[in-house]
Amino acid sequence: MSADNFHNQAAEIGDAYNRNIAAIRADENLSDTGKRTQIEQIYENAKARMEQLRDTTKTAEATQLTSLQRKLFGTVGTAAHDTISHRDASDRATRITEEGEAVEMMNNALVANDRALQGALLKRAYDMYQIAGTPWMNVINTYEAAHPNDADALQELIDITTRDRNQRNFRRGLSSAILRPAELGGWG
């Protein structure tokens, strides 16, 4: 689920919550106890809906990340030799410590049409974000030049892997906050 989609759905839940709270507060036919009871139900329902939205979003992001990783880094075939080739390529790629060496190896893998090594090197380039704080973009760009149909998947993976999770979670938390009404004791 995109950040915009999450924020739109969170805004819909929050707006409905605020409208319902305002309507109950304005209802002169309800006693204070009746208002409090209905407000509590609306508050608990909105909190539950927002929590479900957060959980659904996290699950969708994890599923999308796995799908992109499998598409770009996964094994090429299903035979035993494909798995062995993938493991060998992964071992070789994880030993690389310099981006220039990885670019050279990627160029060789492209010439040899070694998809297992291309995927392993691409994964190593992305993993460098976790290791060194920035992905090896020259490796990624070299791969993309040879596989332009993967450009959208590559960009989406960069967006997912390099986005600051703490910042994203903070923004998501702000946009999905359901404040506890004063009738229930405040900030919540």
ROVOLO-269888 format. One line per 4 residues: number of its first residue (from 0); their letters; for each residue x, y, z of N, C-alpha, C. Coordinates in steps of 0.1 Angstrom, whole numbers, m for minus. Layout:
% ROVOLO-269888
NUM = A = X:Y:Z:X:Y:Z:X:Y:Z; ...
***
This chain:
% ROVOLO-269888
0 = MSAD = 9:m12:0:0:0:0:9:12:0; 6:22:m9:14:34:m10:12:43:3; 21:52:5:20:61:16:8:70:14; 5:74:2:m7:83:m1:m19:75:2
4 = NFHN = m20:63:m2:m32:55:0:m34:53:15; m23:50:23:m25:49:37:m30:61:43; m24:73:39:m28:86:45:m42:89:42; m46:86:29:m60:88:25:m70:80:34
8 = QAAE = m67:67:35:m76:59:43:m76:63:58; m64:67:63:m63:71:77:m72:84:79; m71:93:69:m78:105:70:m93:103:69; m98:93:61:m112:89:60:m117:84:74
12 = IGDA = m109:76:80:m112:70:93:m113:82:104; m103:90:103:m102:101:113:m113:111:111; m117:114:98:m127:124:95:m141:118:100; m143:105:97:m156:99:102:m157:99:117
16 = YNRN = m146:96:123:m145:96:138:m149:110:143; m142:120:138:m145:134:142:m159:138:140; m165:135:128:m179:138:125:m188:131:135; m186:118:138:m194:111:147:m194:116:161
20 = IAAI = m182:120:165:m180:126:179:m188:139:180; m186:147:169:m193:160:169:m208:159:169; m213:149:162:m227:146:161:m233:142:175; m225:134:182:m230:129:195:m230:141:205
24 = RADE = m219:148:205:m218:160:214:m230:170:211; m234:171:199:m245:180:195:m259:175:198; m260:162:200:m273:156:202:m278:159:216; m288:168:216:m294:172:229:m303:162:235
28 = NLSD = m307:151:228:m315:141:233:m308:131:242; m294:131:241:m286:122:249:m282:128:262; m282:120:273:m277:124:286:m262:124:285; m255:130:295:m241:129:295:m236:115:295
32 = TGKR = m242:106:303:m239:92:303:m241:85:289; m252:88:283:m254:83:270:m244:88:259; m241:100:260:m230:106:251:m217:99:254; m213:97:266:m201:91:270:m200:77:265
36 = TQIE = m211:69:266:m212:55:262:m210:55:246; m217:63:239:m216:63:225:m202:68:220; m197:78:226:m184:83:223:m173:72:225; m175:65:236:m165:54:239:m166:43:228
40 = QIYE = m178:40:223:m179:30:213:m173:34:200; m175:47:196:m170:53:184:m155:53:185; m150:57:197:m135:58:199:m129:44:197; m134:34:204:m128:21:203:m129:15:189
44 = NAKA = m140:18:182:m141:13:168:m131:20:159; m130:33:161:m120:41:152:m106:36:155; m102:34:168:m89:28:171:m87:15:165; m97:6:166:m95:m7:160:m94:m6:145
48 = RMEQ = m101:2:138:m100:3:123:m87:9:120; m81:18:127:m68:24:124:m57:14:127; m59:6:137:m49:m5:140:m49:m15:129; m61:m18:124:m62:m28:113:m56:m22:100
52 = LRDT = m58:m9:98:m51:m3:86:m36:m3:87; m31:0:99:m16:m1:101:m11:m15:99; m18:m25:104:m14:m39:103:m14:m43:88; m25:m40:81:m27:m43:67:m16:m37:59
56 = TKTA = m13:m24:62:m2:m17:54:11:m24:56; 14:m27:69:27:m34:71:28:m47:64; 17:m55:64:17:m68:58:19:m66:43; 12:m56:37:12:m54:22:27:m49:19
60 = EATQ = 33:m41:27:47:m37:24:56:m48:24; 55:m57:34:64:m68:36:62:m78:24; 49:m80:20:46:m89:8:52:m83:m4; 51:m70:m6:56:m63:m18:71:m64:m18
64 = LTSL = 78:m62:m7:92:m63:m6:97:m77:m10; 91:m87:m4:94:m101:m8:92:m104:m22; 81:m99:m28:79:m101:m42:89:m94:m51; 93:m82:m48:103:m75:m55:117:m82:m54
68 = QRKL = 120:m86:m42:133:m93:m40:133:m106:m47; 123:m113:m47:122:m126:m55:124:m124:m70; 117:m113:m75:118:m110:m89:132:m106:m93; 138:m98:m85:151:m92:m89:163:m100:m84
72 = FGTV = 162:m107:m73:173:m114:m67:172:m129:m67; 160:m134:m70:157:m149:m68:164:m158:m78; 163:m170:m76:169:m180:m85:162:m179:m98; 169:m183:m108:164:m182:m122:155:m194:m125
76 = GTAA = 158:m206:m121:151:m218:m124:147:m225:m111; 142:m237:m113:138:m245:m101:146:m258:m100; 155:m261:m109:163:m273:m109:174:m272:m98; 179:m283:m94:189:m283:m83:201:m275:m87
80 = HDTI = 205:m276:m100:217:m268:m104:215:m253:m103; 202:m249:m105:199:m235:m104:201:m230:m90; 197:m238:m80:198:m235:m66:213:m234:m62; 221:m244:m67:235:m244:m64:242:m232:m71
84 = SHRD = 238:m228:m83:244:m217:m90:240:m204:m82; 228:m203:m77:224:m191:m70:232:m190:m57; 234:m201:m50:242:m201:m37:256:m197:m40; 262:m202:m50:275:m199:m54:277:m184:m57
88 = ASDR = 267:m179:m65:267:m165:m69:265:m156:m56; 257:m160:m47:255:m152:m35:267:m152:m27; 274:m163:m26:287:m164:m18:297:m154:m24; 298:m155:m37:308:m146:m44:304:m131:m42
92 = ATRI = 292:m128:m44:288:m114:m42:289:m108:m28; 287:m117:m18:288:m112:m4:302:m109:0; 312:m115:m8:326:m113:m5:331:m99:m10; 324:m93:m19:328:m81:m25:326:m69:m15
96 = TEEG = 337:m61:m14:337:m50:m5:337:m36:m12; 340:m36:m24:342:m24:m32:332:m23:m43; 325:m11:m45:315:m10:m55:321:m12:m69; 333:m7:m72:339:m8:m85:341:m23:m89
100 = EAVE = 345:m31:m79:347:m45:m82:333:m51:m85; 323:m47:m78:309:m52:m81:304:m48:m95; 307:m36:m99:303:m31:m112:310:m39:m123; 323:m42:m121:331:m50:m130:325:m64:m131
104 = MMNN = 322:m70:m120:316:m83:m120:302:m83:m126; 294:m73:m124:281:m72:m130:282:m71:m145; 292:m63:m150:294:m63:m165:297:m76:m170; 306:m84:m163:310:m97:m168:298:m107:m167
108 = ALVA = 290:m105:m157:278:m114:m156:268:m111:m167; 267:m98:m170:258:m94:m181:262:m100:m195; 275:m99:m197:281:m104:m209:279:m120:m210; 280:m126:m199:279:m141:m198:264:m145:m197
112 = NDRA = 255:m135:m195:241:m138:m193:239:m147:m180; 247:m144:m170:247:m152:m158:237:m145:m149; 224:m149:m150:213:m143:m142:215:m145:m127; 220:m156:m123:222:m158:m109:232:m149:m103
116 = LQGA = 242:m146:m110:252:m137:m105:247:m122:m106; 240:m119:m116:234:m106:m117:225:m103:m105; 216:m113:m102:207:m111:m91:215:m110:m78; 225:m118:m76:233:m118:m63:240:m104:m62
120 = LLKR = 245:m99:m73:252:m86:m72:243:m75:m70; 231:m76:m76:221:m66:m74:216:m66:m59; 215:m78:m53:211:m79:m39:222:m73:m30; 235:m76:m34:246:m70:m26:246:m55:m27
124 = AYDM = 243:m49:m39:242:m35:m40:231:m29:m31; 220:m35:m30:209:m31:m21:212:m33:m7; 219:m44:m4:223:m47:10:232:m36:16; 240:m30:7:250:m20:11:243:m8:18
128 = YQIA = 230:m6:16:223:4:23:222:1:38; 220:m12:41:220:m16:55:234:m16:61; 244:m19:53:257:m20:58:264:m7:59; 263:1:48:271:13:47:263:26:46
132 = GTPW = 250:25:46:241:37:46:237:41:33; 242:36:22:238:39:9:240:27:m1; 230:25:m10:232:14:m19:242:17:m29; 248:7:m35:257:8:m46:250:11:m59
136 = MNVI = 247:24:m61:239:28:m73:246:25:m86; 259:25:m87:265:22:m100:262:7:m104; 262:m1:m94:258:m15:m97:244:m16:m102; 235:m10:m95:221:m10:m98:219:m4:m112
140 = NTYE = 225:8:m114:224:14:m127:229:6:m139; 240:m1:m136:246:m10:m147:236:m22:m150; 230:m27:m140:220:m38:m142:207:m32:m149; 203:m20:m145:191:m14:m151:193:m11:m165
144 = AAHP = 205:m7:m169:208:m4:m183:206:m16:m192; 210:m28:m186:208:m40:m194:194:m46:m193; 187:m42:m183:173:m47:m180:163:m36:m178; 161:m28:m188:152:m16:m186:138:m20:m182
148 = NDAD = 133:m32:m185:120:m36:m180:119:m37:m165; 130:m39:m159:130:m40:m144:131:m26:m137; 131:m15:m145:133:m2:m139:123:2:m128; 110:m1:m130:100:2:m120:102:m6:m107
152 = ALQE = 105:m19:m109:107:m27:m97:120:m23:m90; 130:m19:m97:142:m14:m91:140:m2:m83; 132:8:m89:130:20:m82:121:18:m70; 111:9:m71:102:6:m59:110:0:m48
156 = LIDI = 120:m9:m52:128:m15:m42:137:m5:m35; 143:4:m43:151:15:m37:142:23:m27; 130:26:m31:122:34:m23:118:27:m10; 116:14:m11:112:7:1:124:5:10
160 = TTRD = 136:1:5:147:m2:13:155:10:18; 154:21:11:161:33:16:153:43:24; 140:41:24:131:50:32:134:48:46; 136:58:54:138:58:68:126:52:75
164 = RNQR = 127:40:80:116:33:86:111:41:99; 120:46:107:115:54:118:107:66:114; 112:73:104:105:85:99:92:81:93; 91:70:86:79:66:80:69:62:91
168 = NFRR = 74:55:101:65:50:111:60:62:119; 68:72:121:64:85:128:53:92:121; 56:94:108:45:100:99:33:92:99; 34:79:98:22:71:98:15:72:111
172 = GLSS = 22:72:122:16:74:135:9:87:137; 15:97:132:8:111:133:m5:111:125; m4:105:113:m16:106:104:m27:96:108; m23:87:117:m33:77:121:m37:78:136
176 = AILR = m33:89:142:m36:90:156:m51:93:158; m57:85:168:m71:87:172:m70:92:186; m72:105:188:m71:111:201:m83:107:210; m80:104:222:m91:100:232:m99:113:235
180 = PAEL = m112:112:234:m120:124:236:m120:128:251; m122:141:254:m122:146:267:m132:139:276; m143:135:270:m153:127:278:m148:114:284; m137:109:278:m132:96:282:m119:98:290
184 = GGWG = m115:111:293:m103:113:301:m91:118:293; m93:123:281:m82:130:274:m74:122:265; m62:125:264:m52:122:253:m49:108:249; m54:98:254:m53:86:251:m46:75:247
***
